[in-house]
Amino acid sequence: MKLELTVQDMSCGGCANAIARAIAGLDPAAAVDIDVSTKIVKIASTLAPTQFIEAIAAAGFHPSVRD
Ligand SMILES: [Cu+2]
């Protein structure tokens, strides 16, 4: 699946790294594209979107699905 999230409270490279770690911790094979300036996180993975949303939330952020 491909998932596009907006993470409004991702404000710097440190946040982006924390989110990247949360994604990699769930699926090391996931393709990830993070843009801090637009606050958009794109993920391509075989896992379900809810798993990534929960992992990013557990890292302290508030992701919302883009549609
Ligand atoms: Cu930050």
N, CA, C, O and the ligand as a Tripos MOL2 file, in Angstrom:
@<TRIPOS>MOLECULE
protein
  269   267    68     0     0
PROTEIN
NO_CHARGES

@<TRIPOS>ATOM
      1 N           0.8360   -1.1860    0.0000 N.3       1 MET1
      2 CA          0.0000    0.0000    0.0000 C.3       1 MET1
      3 C           0.8770    1.2440    0.0000 C.2       1 MET1
      4 O           2.0430    1.2070    0.3920 O.2       1 MET1
      5 N           0.2860    2.3410   -0.4480 N.am      2 LYS2
      6 CA          0.9600    3.6350   -0.3410 C.3       2 LYS2
      7 C           0.1350    4.5150    0.5800 C.2       2 LYS2
      8 O          -1.0910    4.5780    0.4840 O.2       2 LYS2
      9 N           0.8320    5.1840    1.4640 N.am      3 LEU3
     10 CA          0.1750    5.9920    2.4800 C.3       3 LEU3
     11 C           0.7870    7.3880    2.4500 C.2       3 LEU3
     12 O           2.0080    7.5390    2.4190 O.2       3 LEU3
     13 N          -0.0740    8.4090    2.4600 N.am      4 GLU4
     14 CA          0.4120    9.7870    2.5600 C.3       4 GLU4
     15 C          -0.1780   10.4090    3.7990 C.2       4 GLU4
     16 O          -1.3950   10.4520    3.9800 O.2       4 GLU4
     17 N           0.7090   10.8900    4.6510 N.am      5 LEU5
     18 CA          0.2800   11.4920    5.9140 C.3       5 LEU5
     19 C           0.7260   12.9410    5.9820 C.2       5 LEU5
     20 O           1.7690   13.3080    5.4410 O.2       5 LEU5
     21 N          -0.0640   13.7500    6.6460 N.am      6 THR6
     22 CA          0.3900   15.0640    7.0730 C.3       6 THR6
     23 C           0.6570   14.9720    8.5680 C.2       6 THR6
     24 O          -0.1870   14.5120    9.3380 O.2       6 THR6
     25 N           1.8440   15.4170    8.9660 N.am      7 VAL7
     26 CA          2.1960   15.4080   10.3890 C.3       7 VAL7
     27 C           2.4830   16.8560   10.7890 C.2       7 VAL7
     28 O           3.6060   17.3430   10.6610 O.2       7 VAL7
     29 N           1.4410   17.5270   11.2730 N.am      8 GLN8
     30 CA          1.5450   18.9670   11.5360 C.3       8 GLN8
     31 C           2.5880   19.2900   12.5960 C.2       8 GLN8
     32 O           3.2020   20.3570   12.5560 O.2       8 GLN8
     33 N           2.7980   18.3700   13.5540 N.am      9 ASP9
     34 CA          3.7670   18.6620   14.6110 C.3       9 ASP9
     35 C           5.1790   18.1490   14.2930 C.2       9 ASP9
     36 O           6.0080   18.0320   15.1950 O.2       9 ASP9
     37 N           5.4540   17.8460   13.0310 N.am     10 MET10
     38 CA          6.8220   17.5540   12.5820 C.3      10 MET10
     39 C           7.4440   18.8830   12.1500 C.2      10 MET10
     40 O           7.1320   19.4020   11.0780 O.2      10 MET10
     41 N           8.3190   19.4240   12.9870 N.am     11 SER11
     42 CA          8.7720   20.7910   12.7450 C.3      11 SER11
     43 C          10.2490   20.9180   12.3970 C.2      11 SER11
     44 O          10.6860   22.0090   12.0300 O.2      11 SER11
     45 N          11.0330   19.8540   12.4960 N.am     12 CYS12
     46 CA         12.4590   19.9710   12.2000 C.3      12 CYS12
     47 C          13.0230   18.6170   11.8050 C.2      12 CYS12
     48 O          12.3110   17.6130   11.7880 O.2      12 CYS12
     49 N          14.3070   18.6040   11.4890 N.am     13 GLY13
     50 CA         14.9500   17.3660   11.0820 C.3      13 GLY13
     51 C          14.9550   16.3160   12.1800 C.2      13 GLY13
     52 O          14.9250   15.1180   11.8980 O.2      13 GLY13
     53 N          14.9930   16.7640   13.4380 N.am     14 GLY14
     54 CA         14.9440   15.8100   14.5480 C.3      14 GLY14
     55 C          13.6250   15.0630   14.5770 C.2      14 GLY14
     56 O          13.5830   13.8550   14.8100 O.2      14 GLY14
     57 N          12.5480   15.7990   14.3380 N.am     15 CYS15
     58 CA         11.2220   15.1590   14.2580 C.3      15 CYS15
     59 C          11.2090   14.1660   13.0990 C.2      15 CYS15
     60 O          10.7420   13.0360   13.2420 O.2      15 CYS15
     61 N          11.7230   14.5990   11.9530 N.am     16 ALA16
     62 CA         11.7180   13.7360   10.7730 C.3      16 ALA16
     63 C          12.4980   12.4540   11.0460 C.2      16 ALA16
     64 O          12.0870   11.3700   10.6310 O.2      16 ALA16
     65 N          13.6340   12.5830   11.7500 N.am     17 ASN17
     66 CA         14.4230   11.3900   12.0720 C.3      17 ASN17
     67 C          13.6630   10.4670   13.0080 C.2      17 ASN17
     68 O          13.7060    9.2460   12.8510 O.2      17 ASN17
     69 N          12.9620   11.0430   13.9850 N.am     18 ALA18
     70 CA         12.1950   10.2250   14.9270 C.3      18 ALA18
     71 C          11.0920    9.4690   14.1910 C.2      18 ALA18
     72 O          10.8300    8.3020   14.4800 O.2      18 ALA18
     73 N          10.4510   10.1400   13.2430 N.am     19 ILE19
     74 CA          9.3880    9.5010   12.4650 C.3      19 ILE19
     75 C           9.9830    8.4260   11.5580 C.2      19 ILE19
     76 O           9.4160    7.3420   11.4180 O.2      19 ILE19
     77 N          11.1230    8.7270   10.9440 N.am     20 ALA20
     78 CA         11.7850    7.7340   10.0850 C.3      20 ALA20
     79 C          12.1550    6.4930   10.8910 C.2      20 ALA20
     80 O          12.0270    5.3700   10.4040 O.2      20 ALA20
     81 N          12.6180    6.6980   12.1330 N.am     21 ARG21
     82 CA         12.9700    5.5460   12.9890 C.3      21 ARG21
     83 C          11.7390    4.7240   13.3370 C.2      21 ARG21
     84 O          11.7920    3.4940   13.3550 O.2      21 ARG21
     85 N          10.6240    5.4090   13.6150 N.am     22 ALA22
     86 CA          9.3910    4.6940   13.9650 C.3      22 ALA22
     87 C           8.9240    3.8350   12.7830 C.2      22 ALA22
     88 O           8.4690    2.7050   12.9620 O.2      22 ALA22
     89 N           9.0460    4.3930   11.5790 N.am     23 ILE23
     90 CA          8.6350    3.6490   10.3760 C.3      23 ILE23
     91 C           9.5720    2.4670   10.1470 C.2      23 ILE23
     92 O           9.1150    1.3550    9.8810 O.2      23 ILE23
     93 N          10.8830    2.7020   10.2490 N.am     24 ALA24
     94 CA         11.8610    1.6370   10.0110 C.3      24 ALA24
     95 C          11.7580    0.5480   11.0780 C.2      24 ALA24
     96 O          12.0210   -0.6230   10.8040 O.2      24 ALA24
     97 N          11.3730    0.9390   12.2980 N.am     25 GLY25
     98 CA         11.2230   -0.0400   13.3600 C.3      25 GLY25
     99 C          10.0800   -1.0040   13.0840 C.2      25 GLY25
    100 O          10.0910   -2.1520   13.5290 O.2      25 GLY25
    101 N           9.1040   -0.5220   12.3500 N.am     26 LEU26
    102 CA          7.9430   -1.3320   12.0070 C.3      26 LEU26
    103 C           8.2290   -2.1730   10.7680 C.2      26 LEU26
    104 O           7.9400   -3.3690   10.7390 O.2      26 LEU26
    105 N           8.7990   -1.5350    9.7430 N.am     27 ASP27
    106 CA          9.0810   -2.2260    8.4880 C.3      27 ASP27
    107 C          10.3720   -1.6640    7.8880 C.2      27 ASP27
    108 O          10.3530   -0.6310    7.2180 O.2      27 ASP27
    109 N          11.4980   -2.3550    8.1330 N.am     28 PRO28
    110 CA         12.7930   -1.8700    7.6130 C.3      28 PRO28
    111 C          12.8150   -1.7800    6.0940 C.2      28 PRO28
    112 O          13.6470   -1.0710    5.5280 O.2      28 PRO28
    113 N          11.8990   -2.5010    5.4200 N.am     29 ALA29
    114 CA         11.8760   -2.5030    3.9580 C.3      29 ALA29
    115 C          10.9660   -1.4150    3.3830 C.2      29 ALA29
    116 O          10.8820   -1.2710    2.1640 O.2      29 ALA29
    117 N          10.2970   -0.6630    4.2250 N.am     30 ALA30
    118 CA          9.3720    0.3670    3.7430 C.3      30 ALA30
    119 C          10.1350    1.4630    2.9920 C.2      30 ALA30
    120 O          11.2360    1.8480    3.3850 O.2      30 ALA30
    121 N           9.5380    1.9510    1.9150 N.am     31 ALA31
    122 CA         10.0810    3.1180    1.2150 C.3      31 ALA31
    123 C           9.4640    4.3600    1.8450 C.2      31 ALA31
    124 O           8.2450    4.4710    1.9680 O.2      31 ALA31
    125 N          10.3340    5.2970    2.2460 N.am     32 VAL32
    126 CA          9.8670    6.4460    3.0170 C.3      32 VAL32
    127 C          10.3530    7.7320    2.3880 C.2      32 VAL32
    128 O          11.5140    7.8430    1.9940 O.2      32 VAL32
    129 N           9.4560    8.7090    2.2930 N.am     33 ASP33
    130 CA          9.8180   10.0360    1.7830 C.3      33 ASP33
    131 C           9.2410   11.0530    2.7520 C.2      33 ASP33
    132 O           8.0240   11.1610    2.9020 O.2      33 ASP33
    133 N          10.1160   11.7930    3.4070 N.am     34 ILE34
    134 CA          9.6730   12.7470    4.4200 C.3      34 ILE34
    135 C          10.1000   14.1510    4.0050 C.2      34 ILE34
    136 O          11.2710   14.3850    3.7040 O.2      34 ILE34
    137 N           9.1510   15.0820    3.9880 N.am     35 ASP35
    138 CA          9.4430   16.4770    3.6530 C.3      35 ASP35
    139 C           9.0130   17.3590    4.8210 C.2      35 ASP35
    140 O           7.8230   17.5580    5.0620 O.2      35 ASP35
    141 N           9.9970   17.8790    5.5380 N.am     36 VAL36
    142 CA          9.6890   18.6780    6.7330 C.3      36 VAL36
    143 C           8.9700   19.9740    6.3530 C.2      36 VAL36
    144 O           8.1010   20.4350    7.0930 O.2      36 VAL36
    145 N           9.3250   20.5650    5.2050 N.am     37 SER37
    146 CA          8.7500   21.8690    4.8540 C.3      37 SER37
    147 C           7.2580   21.7820    4.5540 C.2      37 SER37
    148 O           6.5000   22.7020    4.8600 O.2      37 SER37
    149 N           6.8440   20.6720    3.9560 N.am     38 THR38
    150 CA          5.4130   20.5040    3.6700 C.3      38 THR38
    151 C           4.7160   19.6560    4.7330 C.2      38 THR38
    152 O           3.4900   19.5450    4.7400 O.2      38 THR38
    153 N           5.5090   19.0540    5.6380 N.am     39 LYS39
    154 CA          5.0060   18.1790    6.7150 C.3      39 LYS39
    155 C           4.3340   16.9260    6.1770 C.2      39 LYS39
    156 O           3.4500   16.3580    6.8170 O.2      39 LYS39
    157 N           4.7620   16.5020    4.9980 N.am     40 ILE40
    158 CA          4.1740   15.3190    4.3740 C.3      40 ILE40
    159 C           5.1220   14.1280    4.5050 C.2      40 ILE40
    160 O           6.3230   14.2370    4.2570 O.2      40 ILE40
    161 N           4.5500   12.9890    4.9000 N.am     41 VAL41
    162 CA          5.2860   11.7290    5.0190 C.3      41 VAL41
    163 C           4.6360   10.7270    4.0740 C.2      41 VAL41
    164 O           3.4430   10.4440    4.1770 O.2      41 VAL41
    165 N           5.4390   10.1910    3.1460 N.am     42 LYS42
    166 CA          4.9380    9.1790    2.2160 C.3      42 LYS42
    167 C           5.5990    7.8470    2.5560 C.2      42 LYS42
    168 O           6.8080    7.7640    2.7720 O.2      42 LYS42
    169 N           4.7680    6.8090    2.5950 N.am     43 ILE43
    170 CA          5.2560    5.4780    2.9540 C.3      43 ILE43
    171 C           4.7220    4.4710    1.9460 C.2      43 ILE43
    172 O           3.5360    4.4790    1.6200 O.2      43 ILE43
    173 N           5.6000    3.6050    1.4550 N.am     44 ALA44
    174 CA          5.1720    2.4710    0.6320 C.3      44 ALA44
    175 C           5.6250    1.2090    1.3490 C.2      44 ALA44
    176 O           6.8100    1.0360    1.6310 O.2      44 ALA44
    177 N           4.6720    0.3270    1.6420 N.am     45 SER45
    178 CA          4.9700   -0.8520    2.4450 C.3      45 SER45
    179 C           3.9170   -1.9150    2.2090 C.2      45 SER45
    180 O           2.8340   -1.6300    1.6970 O.2      45 SER45
    181 N           4.2420   -3.1470    2.5860 N.am     46 THR46
    182 CA          3.2600   -4.2250    2.5180 C.3      46 THR46
    183 C           2.3930   -4.2660    3.7730 C.2      46 THR46
    184 O           1.4000   -4.9940    3.8160 O.2      46 THR46
    185 N           2.7570   -3.4950    4.7880 N.am     47 LEU47
    186 CA          1.9750   -3.4930    6.0310 C.3      47 LEU47
    187 C           0.7700   -2.5590    5.9090 C.2      47 LEU47
    188 O           0.6720   -1.7670    4.9710 O.2      47 LEU47
    189 N          -0.1290   -2.6670    6.8630 N.am     48 ALA48
    190 CA         -1.3540   -1.8640    6.8400 C.3      48 ALA48
    191 C          -1.0860   -0.4240    7.2940 C.2      48 ALA48
    192 O          -0.2570   -0.1970    8.1750 O.2      48 ALA48
    193 N          -1.7830    0.5480    6.6970 N.am     49 PRO49
    194 CA         -1.5930    1.9510    7.0710 C.3      49 PRO49
    195 C          -1.7720    2.2170    8.5620 C.2      49 PRO49
    196 O          -1.0470    3.0250    9.1410 O.2      49 PRO49
    197 N          -2.7400    1.5360    9.1870 N.am     50 THR50
    198 CA         -2.9900    1.8140   10.6120 C.3      50 THR50
    199 C          -1.7670    1.5130   11.4590 C.2      50 THR50
    200 O          -1.5490    2.1640   12.4810 O.2      50 THR50
    201 N          -0.9640    0.5330   11.0500 N.am     51 GLN51
    202 CA          0.2230    0.1970   11.8400 C.3      51 GLN51
    203 C           1.2100    1.3610   11.8640 C.2      51 GLN51
    204 O           1.8200    1.6420   12.8960 O.2      51 GLN51
    205 N           1.3650    2.0420   10.7210 N.am     52 PHE52
    206 CA          2.2880    3.1780   10.6630 C.3      52 PHE52
    207 C           1.7230    4.3690   11.4280 C.2      52 PHE52
    208 O           2.4490    5.0820   12.1210 O.2      52 PHE52
    209 N           0.4290    4.5700   11.2910 N.am     53 ILE53
    210 CA         -0.1980    5.6860   12.0040 C.3      53 ILE53
    211 C          -0.0130    5.5010   13.5170 C.2      53 ILE53
    212 O           0.2920    6.4520   14.2370 O.2      53 ILE53
    213 N          -0.2020    4.2630   13.9790 N.am     54 GLU54
    214 CA         -0.0350    3.9940   15.4070 C.3      54 GLU54
    215 C           1.4170    4.1410   15.8480 C.2      54 GLU54
    216 O           1.6850    4.6570   16.9330 O.2      54 GLU54
    217 N           2.3610    3.6900   15.0120 N.am     55 ALA55
    218 CA          3.7790    3.7810   15.3690 C.3      55 ALA55
    219 C           4.2330    5.2370   15.4370 C.2      55 ALA55
    220 O           5.0060    5.6080   16.3200 O.2      55 ALA55
    221 N           3.7560    6.0580   14.5080 N.am     56 ILE56
    222 CA          4.1390    7.4760   14.5060 C.3      56 ILE56
    223 C           3.4930    8.1860   15.6920 C.2      56 ILE56
    224 O           4.1040    9.0580   16.3090 O.2      56 ILE56
    225 N           2.2610    7.8100   16.0060 N.am     57 ALA57
    226 CA          1.5900    8.3820   17.1810 C.3      57 ALA57
    227 C           2.3240    7.9820   18.4530 C.2      57 ALA57
    228 O           2.4600    8.7880   19.3730 O.2      57 ALA57
    229 N           2.7990    6.7340   18.5090 N.am     58 ALA58
    230 CA          3.5250    6.2540   19.6900 C.3      58 ALA58
    231 C           4.8450    7.0050   19.8640 C.2      58 ALA58
    232 O           5.3660    7.1030   20.9760 O.2      58 ALA58
    233 N           5.3880    7.5390   18.7560 N.am     59 ALA59
    234 CA          6.6200    8.3180   18.8200 C.3      59 ALA59
    235 C           6.3400    9.7650   19.2500 C.2      59 ALA59
    236 O           7.2660   10.5620   19.3930 O.2      59 ALA59
    237 N           5.0580   10.0990   19.4560 N.am     60 GLY60
    238 CA          4.7130   11.4070   20.0120 C.3      60 GLY60
    239 C           4.1660   12.4100   19.0160 C.2      60 GLY60
    240 O           4.0410   13.5940   19.3280 O.2      60 GLY60
    241 N           3.8350   11.9400   17.8010 N.am     61 PHE61
    242 CA          3.3390   12.8660   16.7710 C.3      61 PHE61
    243 C           1.8720   12.6010   16.4810 C.2      61 PHE61
    244 O           1.2950   11.6250   16.9600 O.2      61 PHE61
    245 N           1.2870   13.4740   15.6980 N.am     62 HIS62
    246 CA         -0.1540   13.3990   15.4070 C.3      62 HIS62
    247 C          -0.3750   13.3710   13.9010 C.2      62 HIS62
    248 O          -0.6850   14.3980   13.2980 O.2      62 HIS62
    249 N          -0.2150   12.1920   13.2880 N.am     63 PRO63
    250 CA         -0.3970   12.0950   11.8360 C.3      63 PRO63
    251 C          -1.8680   12.0960   11.4170 C.2      63 PRO63
    252 O          -2.7290   11.5840   12.1340 O.2      63 PRO63
    253 N          -2.1390   12.6690   10.2680 N.am     64 SER64
    254 CA         -3.4860   12.5560    9.6820 C.3      64 SER64
    255 C          -3.3270   12.1270    8.2280 C.2      64 SER64
    256 O          -2.3760   12.5220    7.5540 O.2      64 SER64
    257 N          -4.2590   11.3210    7.7570 N.am     65 VAL65
    258 CA         -4.1770   10.7860    6.4030 C.3      65 VAL65
    259 C          -4.5910   11.8650    5.4090 C.2      65 VAL65
    260 O          -5.6060   12.5390    5.5820 O.2      65 VAL65
    261 N          -3.7790   12.0110    4.3610 N.am     66 ARG66
    262 CA         -4.1130   12.9560    3.2810 C.3      66 ARG66
    263 C          -5.0730   12.2980    2.3140 C.2      66 ARG66
    264 O          -4.9190   11.1210    1.9860 O.2      66 ARG66
    265 N          -6.0520   13.0360    1.8600 N.am     67 ASP67
    266 CA         -6.9440   12.4700    0.8370 C.3      67 ASP67
    267 C          -7.2910   13.5160   -0.2140 C.2      67 ASP67
    268 O          -8.0310   13.2240   -1.1530 O.2      67 ASP67
    269 CU         11.5760   18.6410   15.5300 Cu       68 CU68
@<TRIPOS>BOND
     1     1     2 1
     2     2     3 1
     3     3     4 2
     4     3     5 am
     5     5     6 1
     6     6     7 1
     7     7     8 2
     8     7     9 am
     9     9    10 1
    10    10    11 1
    11    11    12 2
    12    11    13 am
    13    13    14 1
    14    14    15 1
    15    15    16 2
    16    15    17 am
    17    17    18 1
    18    18    19 1
    19    19    20 2
    20    19    21 am
    21    21    22 1
    22    22    23 1
    23    23    24 2
    24    23    25 am
    25    25    26 1
    26    26    27 1
    27    27    28 2
    28    27    29 am
    29    29    30 1
    30    30    31 1
    31    31    32 2
    32    31    33 am
    33    33    34 1
    34    34    35 1
    35    35    36 2
    36    35    37 am
    37    37    38 1
    38    38    39 1
    39    39    40 2
    40    39    41 am
    41    41    42 1
    42    42    43 1
    43    43    44 2
    44    43    45 am
    45    45    46 1
    46    46    47 1
    47    47    48 2
    48    47    49 am
    49    49    50 1
    50    50    51 1
    51    51    52 2
    52    51    53 am
    53    53    54 1
    54    54    55 1
    55    55    56 2
    56    55    57 am
    57    57    58 1
    58    58    59 1
    59    59    60 2
    60    59    61 am
    61    61    62 1
    62    62    63 1
    63    63    64 2
    64    63    65 am
    65    65    66 1
    66    66    67 1
    67    67    68 2
    68    67    69 am
    69    69    70 1
    70    70    71 1
    71    71    72 2
    72    71    73 am
    73    73    74 1
    74    74    75 1
    75    75    76 2
    76    75    77 am
    77    77    78 1
    78    78    79 1
    79    79    80 2
    80    79    81 am
    81    81    82 1
    82    82    83 1
    83    83    84 2
    84    83    85 am
    85    85    86 1
    86    86    87 1
    87    87    88 2
    88    87    89 am
    89    89    90 1
    90    90    91 1
    91    91    92 2
    92    91    93 am
    93    93    94 1
    94    94    95 1
    95    95    96 2
    96    95    97 am
    97    97    98 1
    98    98    99 1
    99    99   100 2
   100    99   101 am
   101   101   102 1
   102   102   103 1
   103   103   104 2
   104   103   105 am
   105   105   106 1
   106   106   107 1
   107   107   108 2
   108   107   109 am
   109   109   110 1
   110   110   111 1
   111   111   112 2
   112   111   113 am
   113   113   114 1
   114   114   115 1
   115   115   116 2
   116   115   117 am
   117   117   118 1
   118   118   119 1
   119   119   120 2
   120   119   121 am
   121   121   122 1
   122   122   123 1
   123   123   124 2
   124   123   125 am
   125   125   126 1
   126   126   127 1
   127   127   128 2
   128   127   129 am
   129   129   130 1
   130   130   131 1
   131   131   132 2
   132   131   133 am
   133   133   134 1
   134   134   135 1
   135   135   136 2
   136   135   137 am
   137   137   138 1
   138   138   139 1
   139   139   140 2
   140   139   141 am
   141   141   142 1
   142   142   143 1
   143   143   144 2
   144   143   145 am
   145   145   146 1
   146   146   147 1
   147   147   148 2
   148   147   149 am
   149   149   150 1
   150   150   151 1
   151   151   152 2
   152   151   153 am
   153   153   154 1
   154   154   155 1
   155   155   156 2
   156   155   157 am
   157   157   158 1
   158   158   159 1
   159   159   160 2
   160   159   161 am
   161   161   162 1
   162   162   163 1
   163   163   164 2
   164   163   165 am
   165   165   166 1
   166   166   167 1
   167   167   168 2
   168   167   169 am
   169   169   170 1
   170   170   171 1
   171   171   172 2
   172   171   173 am
   173   173   174 1
   174   174   175 1
   175   175   176 2
   176   175   177 am
   177   177   178 1
   178   178   179 1
   179   179   180 2
   180   179   181 am
   181   181   182 1
   182   182   183 1
   183   183   184 2
   184   183   185 am
   185   185   186 1
   186   186   187 1
   187   187   188 2
   188   187   189 am
   189   189   190 1
   190   190   191 1
   191   191   192 2
   192   191   193 am
   193   193   194 1
   194   194   195 1
   195   195   196 2
   196   195   197 am
   197   197   198 1
   198   198   199 1
   199   199   200 2
   200   199   201 am
   201   201   202 1
   202   202   203 1
   203   203   204 2
   204   203   205 am
   205   205   206 1
   206   206   207 1
   207   207   208 2
   208   207   209 am
   209   209   210 1
   210   210   211 1
   211   211   212 2
   212   211   213 am
   213   213   214 1
   214   214   215 1
   215   215   216 2
   216   215   217 am
   217   217   218 1
   218   218   219 1
   219   219   220 2
   220   219   221 am
   221   221   222 1
   222   222   223 1
   223   223   224 2
   224   223   225 am
   225   225   226 1
   226   226   227 1
   227   227   228 2
   228   227   229 am
   229   229   230 1
   230   230   231 1
   231   231   232 2
   232   231   233 am
   233   233   234 1
   234   234   235 1
   235   235   236 2
   236   235   237 am
   237   237   238 1
   238   238   239 1
   239   239   240 2
   240   239   241 am
   241   241   242 1
   242   242   243 1
   243   243   244 2
   244   243   245 am
   245   245   246 1
   246   246   247 1
   247   247   248 2
   248   247   249 am
   249   249   250 1
   250   250   251 1
   251   251   252 2
   252   251   253 am
   253   253   254 1
   254   254   255 1
   255   255   256 2
   256   255   257 am
   257   257   258 1
   258   258   259 1
   259   259   260 2
   260   259   261 am
   261   261   262 1
   262   262   263 1
   263   263   264 2
   264   263   265 am
   265   265   266 1
   266   266   267 1
   267   267   268 2
@<TRIPOS>SUBSTRUCTURE
     1 MET1         2 RESIDUE 1 A MET
     2 LYS2         6 RESIDUE 1 A LYS
     3 LEU3        10 RESIDUE 1 A LEU
     4 GLU4        14 RESIDUE 1 A GLU
     5 LEU5        18 RESIDUE 1 A LEU
     6 THR6        22 RESIDUE 1 A THR
     7 VAL7        26 RESIDUE 1 A VAL
     8 GLN8        30 RESIDUE 1 A GLN
     9 ASP9        34 RESIDUE 1 A ASP
    10 MET10       38 RESIDUE 1 A MET
    11 SER11       42 RESIDUE 1 A SER
    12 CYS12       46 RESIDUE 1 A CYS
    13 GLY13       50 RESIDUE 1 A GLY
    14 GLY14       54 RESIDUE 1 A GLY
    15 CYS15       58 RESIDUE 1 A CYS
    16 ALA16       62 RESIDUE 1 A ALA
    17 ASN17       66 RESIDUE 1 A ASN
    18 ALA18       70 RESIDUE 1 A ALA
    19 ILE19       74 RESIDUE 1 A ILE
    20 ALA20       78 RESIDUE 1 A ALA
    21 ARG21       82 RESIDUE 1 A ARG
    22 ALA22       86 RESIDUE 1 A ALA
    23 ILE23       90 RESIDUE 1 A ILE
    24 ALA24       94 RESIDUE 1 A ALA
    25 GLY25       98 RESIDUE 1 A GLY
    26 LEU26      102 RESIDUE 1 A LEU
    27 ASP27      106 RESIDUE 1 A ASP
    28 PRO28      110 RESIDUE 1 A PRO
    29 ALA29      114 RESIDUE 1 A ALA
    30 ALA30      118 RESIDUE 1 A ALA
    31 ALA31      122 RESIDUE 1 A ALA
    32 VAL32      126 RESIDUE 1 A VAL
    33 ASP33      130 RESIDUE 1 A ASP
    34 ILE34      134 RESIDUE 1 A ILE
    35 ASP35      138 RESIDUE 1 A ASP
    36 VAL36      142 RESIDUE 1 A VAL
    37 SER37      146 RESIDUE 1 A SER
    38 THR38      150 RESIDUE 1 A THR
    39 LYS39      154 RESIDUE 1 A LYS
    40 ILE40      158 RESIDUE 1 A ILE
    41 VAL41      162 RESIDUE 1 A VAL
    42 LYS42      166 RESIDUE 1 A LYS
    43 ILE43      170 RESIDUE 1 A ILE
    44 ALA44      174 RESIDUE 1 A ALA
    45 SER45      178 RESIDUE 1 A SER
    46 THR46      182 RESIDUE 1 A THR
    47 LEU47      186 RESIDUE 1 A LEU
    48 ALA48      190 RESIDUE 1 A ALA
    49 PRO49      194 RESIDUE 1 A PRO
    50 THR50      198 RESIDUE 1 A THR
    51 GLN51      202 RESIDUE 1 A GLN
    52 PHE52      206 RESIDUE 1 A PHE
    53 ILE53      210 RESIDUE 1 A ILE
    54 GLU54      214 RESIDUE 1 A GLU
    55 ALA55      218 RESIDUE 1 A ALA
    56 ILE56      222 RESIDUE 1 A ILE
    57 ALA57      226 RESIDUE 1 A ALA
    58 ALA58      230 RESIDUE 1 A ALA
    59 ALA59      234 RESIDUE 1 A ALA
    60 GLY60      238 RESIDUE 1 A GLY
    61 PHE61      242 RESIDUE 1 A PHE
    62 HIS62      246 RESIDUE 1 A HIS
    63 PRO63      250 RESIDUE 1 A PRO
    64 SER64      254 RESIDUE 1 A SER
    65 VAL65      258 RESIDUE 1 A VAL
    66 ARG66      262 RESIDUE 1 A ARG
    67 ASP67      266 RESIDUE 1 A ASP
    68 CU68       269 GROUP 0 **** ****
